[in-house]
Amino acid sequence: MELQVIWFVLWAVLWAVYFMLDGFVLGAGMLQAVVGKTDAERRVVINTLGPVWDGNEVWLITAGGATFAAFPTTYALMFSYLYTALLLLLFSLIVRGVAFEFRGKLDGPGWKAGWDRAIQVTGFLPALLFGVAFGNIFEGLPMTVDGYQGTFFGLLNPYALLTGVLFVVLFLQHGALYLSVKTAGAMADRSAKTANALWPAVFFVAAGFLVYTPFATNLLGNFLSVPALFAAPLLAVLSLVAVRVFSAKGKPFHAFFASCATILLVVGTGVIGLFPNLIPSSIDPAASLTIYNSSSSQYTLRIMTVVAFIFVPIVIAYKIWVYRIFRERVTVEQVTGDPSAY
């Protein structure tokens, strides 16, 4: 297998795993005021995320680093063409981390309410922006050999906004299921009910996305060339249905893992259709950025491949260990009785 193909697969896996992991953090942040009715319950929401959220960001940094090292031209032009959107995304992620740490520094209700709103907004905005960004990548950017021909507001086209809404509702459901697993009592019940209430919205937005995609993008071409690839979107639909089935049976762990599979498969479906492009051009196919015309040298890719196959399994093992250590449910009693809690 060509090194460019290997790194395209790794690039896709890094983004998919990031969305799977940080998706529930973003979703839980958006739902903080819905699931947490009191100050103590809102602290519980934060404490379910506190031990893991920053580790999840490592996957985003790694995905960006992999893009920079393996496909530097794509990295440079992507951060140039999508500069405003990516800057908003960066500020949102910074504010979210600050909000987690600063909320409990003072006891004033106005202070806590302000940081709570920051957590909720910075859960919504990155989810929307990631969806809009990937929607534009799937659709193709207006690029020529002379550069980007579009504007910031041109990125807010119907297909990109629909992809953004899909990311938001997927992450909302994912976050609700995570909280149903990580909290107890009334909060767990409230989280499970919220996930059930969100499922129809996820289903209809996902159905609209699937129907609209062949008309707005060229993603269908790879699937028609290799019909076996249709297994990815089919499994995505089945995993989404499994979320509903497991939720109805009162199996939150199973429903959450089905939601993880849904996010991985949705991202995987889009990336499969994208190959071998990284950023296709919507107006001049010759200006598209592919894994071949934007990759690093073979020597660089060989070194990176060796490093990746050594250290990625270590990172995965570490993440499994962290989630095992913090696997217990978080309760109001634990948070209010522990001075080290958020």
Residue pairs with C-beta under 8 A, 6 or more apart in sequence:
3 295
3 298
3 301
3 302
3 305
4 70
4 276
4 291
4 292
4 295
4 301
5 276
5 291
6 301
6 305
7 66
7 70
7 71
7 291
7 295
7 301
7 304
7 305
8 275
8 276
8 278
8 291
10 66
10 70
10 308
10 312
11 63
11 66
11 67
11 70
11 71
12 267
12 268
12 271
14 59
14 62
14 63
14 66
15 63
15 267
15 271
16 263
16 264
16 267
16 268
16 271
17 59
17 264
18 56
18 59
18 60
18 63
19 130
19 167
19 263
19 264
19 267
20 174
20 260
20 263
20 264
21 52
21 56
21 59
21 319
22 53
22 56
22 57
22 59
22 60
23 127
23 170
23 171
23 174
23 175
23 263
24 171
24 174
24 175
24 177
24 178
24 256
25 49
25 52
25 53
25 56
25 123
25 175
26 123
26 124
26 126
26 127
26 171
26 175
27 123
27 127
27 171
27 172
27 173
27 174
27 175
27 176
27 178
28 35
28 45
28 48
28 49
28 123
28 175
28 176
28 178
28 179
29 45
29 49
29 96
29 119
29 120
29 122
29 123
29 175
30 120
30 123
30 124
30 127
30 168
30 171
30 172
30 175
31 45
31 123
31 172
31 175
31 176
31 179
31 191
31 194
32 42
32 45
32 46
32 116
32 119
32 120
32 123
33 42
33 116
33 120
34 190
34 194
35 41
35 45
35 176
35 179
35 183
35 187
35 190
35 191
35 194
36 42
36 43
36 44
36 45
36 187
37 190
39 112
40 332
40 335
40 336
41 187
41 332
42 112
42 116
43 104
43 335
43 336
43 341
43 342
44 183
44 187
44 330
44 331
44 332
44 335
45 179
45 183
46 100
46 103
46 119
46 342
47 330
47 334
47 335
47 341
47 342
48 178
48 179
48 182
48 183
48 330
49 100
50 100
50 341
50 342
51 322
51 325
51 326
52 322
52 323
52 326
53 96
53 97
53 100
54 97
55 319
55 322
57 93
58 315
60 93
62 315
64 75
66 304
66 308
67 74
67 75
67 78
68 75
69 296
69 300
69 304
70 295
70 296
70 300
70 301
70 304
71 278
71 289
71 291
71 294
71 295
71 296
72 294
72 296
73 289
73 293
73 294
74 278
74 279
74 289
74 294
77 143
77 148
77 279
77 289
78 86
78 279
79 86
80 148
81 141
81 143
81 148
81 150
81 279
82 133
82 136
82 155
84 152
85 129
85 132
85 133
85 152
85 155
86 133
88 125
88 129
89 125
89 126
89 129
89 130
89 133
92 121
92 122
92 125
92 126
92 129
93 122
93 126
95 118
95 122
96 118
96 119
96 122
96 123
96 126
98 118
99 115
99 116
99 118
99 119
99 122
100 119
100 342
101 342
102 115
103 111
103 112
103 115
103 116
103 119
103 342
104 112
104 341
104 342
105 111
106 112
123 171
123 175
124 168
127 164
127 167
127 168
127 171
128 164
128 165
128 167
128 168
129 164
130 164
130 167
131 160
131 163
131 164
131 165
131 166
131 167
131 168
132 155
132 156
132 160
132 161
132 163
132 164
133 155
133 160
134 163
134 167
134 267
134 270
135 159
135 160
135 161
135 162
135 163
135 164
136 155
136 157
136 160
137 274
137 278
137 279
137 280
138 159
138 163
138 213
138 216
138 217
138 219
138 270
138 273
138 274
139 157
139 159
139 160
139 216
139 217
139 282
140 217
140 218
140 279
140 280
140 281
140 282
140 288
141 148
141 150
141 279
141 280
141 281
141 282
142 148
142 149
142 150
142 154
142 281
142 282
142 283
143 149
143 279
143 281
143 282
143 283
143 284
143 287
143 288
143 289
144 281
144 283
144 284
144 287
145 284
145 286
145 287
149 283
158 216
159 212
159 213
159 216
159 217
162 205
162 208
162 209
162 212
163 209
165 205
166 205
166 206
166 209
166 266
169 198
169 201
169 202
169 205
170 202
170 206
170 259
170 262
170 263
170 266
172 198
172 202
173 195
173 198
173 199
173 202
173 243
173 259
174 256
174 259
174 260
174 263
176 191
176 192
176 194
176 195
176 198
177 191
177 192
177 195
177 243
177 247
177 252
177 255
177 256
177 259
178 256
179 187
179 188
179 191
180 188
180 191
180 192
180 195
180 252
180 255
180 256
181 188
181 252
181 253
181 256
181 329
182 329
182 330
183 191
183 329
183 330
183 331
184 329
184 330
184 331
185 331
187 332
188 252
188 329
192 247
192 250
192 252
195 243
195 247
195 255
196 244
196 247
196 248
199 243
199 244
199 247
202 240
203 240
203 244
206 236
206 237
206 240
206 266
210 233
213 219
213 220
213 273
214 220
217 273
218 273
218 280
219 270
219 272
219 273
219 274
220 273
221 273
222 229
222 272
222 273
222 275
223 229
223 230
223 233
223 272
223 273
229 272
232 265
232 268
232 269
232 272
233 265
233 269
235 261
235 265
236 261
236 262
236 265
236 266
236 268
236 269
239 258
239 259
239 261
239 262
239 265
240 258
240 262
242 254
242 255
242 258
242 261
243 255
243 258
243 259
243 262
246 252
246 254
246 255
246 258
247 255
274 280
275 291
276 290
276 291
276 292
277 288
277 289
277 290
277 291
278 289
278 290
278 291
278 294
279 288
279 289
280 288
280 289
281 287
281 288
295 301
296 304
334 341
335 341
335 342
